[in-house]
């Protein structure tokens, strides 16, 4: 019989403050509270954020950002990407107590550079981006279990960053500072453009008289996503990968004639078909001769 393993030692309990308790900030704060930390203060501007903070963190003081920092060991700066630089600069300029505080933002785009004004005053910077979308519902905290976090941190703070992510139920993936924009472009392009593609496909099916487009699309798209993640370009199927130029030409003609489809829709279909053809050709799925015929249909340089 194996000796019983001692339970893992819980890290020091932190006082957590949230500046910007929106959907992401609330989910992260709730995950940290579930791990044993205490959300002690929040700074919110909108009525919705104030209500959200009070509902999820009844023991937290609702106050201004400087006072959040005064009460917190760890401050979550969970504001929109474009607001974050101004928030950090403002905290530094107004003499907020930054020294020795961990400052963690959840922006996908930004790394550590955006926190530099606070670092010069002794702040400890962390970029902890959950690769997940949040709805504002109660199950957001459960979405964090098994979710990857794009983490950028100074070498000395990497263990702390890793521990915080693991405590929230996530998996840390370290991203170099200089790669944050490319990292975020990959994620935003995949997630956001997928929604656009799917909702537009549903619109076209409704134009064809399909009452429940989701019923048609769900099995197909689930299989396509699984194939893409498991097999990469080898999972490509359809007329472009097969080199069916006449079929692709018919698609373009139908989209061009559809009143609900704008010229941008045709341009997007054509651009994605060209990219698909390029990838299928590089993967050896598409023969050069078939690629030539496709490019004649799709236009542009060969």
Secondary structure, 3 states (H helix, E strand, C coil): CCCCCCCCCCCCCCEEEEECCCHHHHHHHHHHHHCCCEEEEEECCCHHHHHHHHHHCCCCEECCHHHHHHHCCEEEECCCHHHHHHHHHHHHHCCCCCCCCEEEECCCCCCCHHHHHHHCCCCEEEEEEECCCCCCCCCHHHHCCCCEEEEEECHHHHHHHHHHHHHCCCEEEECCHHHHHHHHHHHHHHHHHHHHHHHHHHHHHHHCCCCCHHHHHHHHHHHHHHHHHHHHHHHCCCHHHHCCHHHHHHHHHHHHHCCCCCHHHHHHHHHHHHHHHHHHHHCCCCCHHHHHHHHHHHCCCC
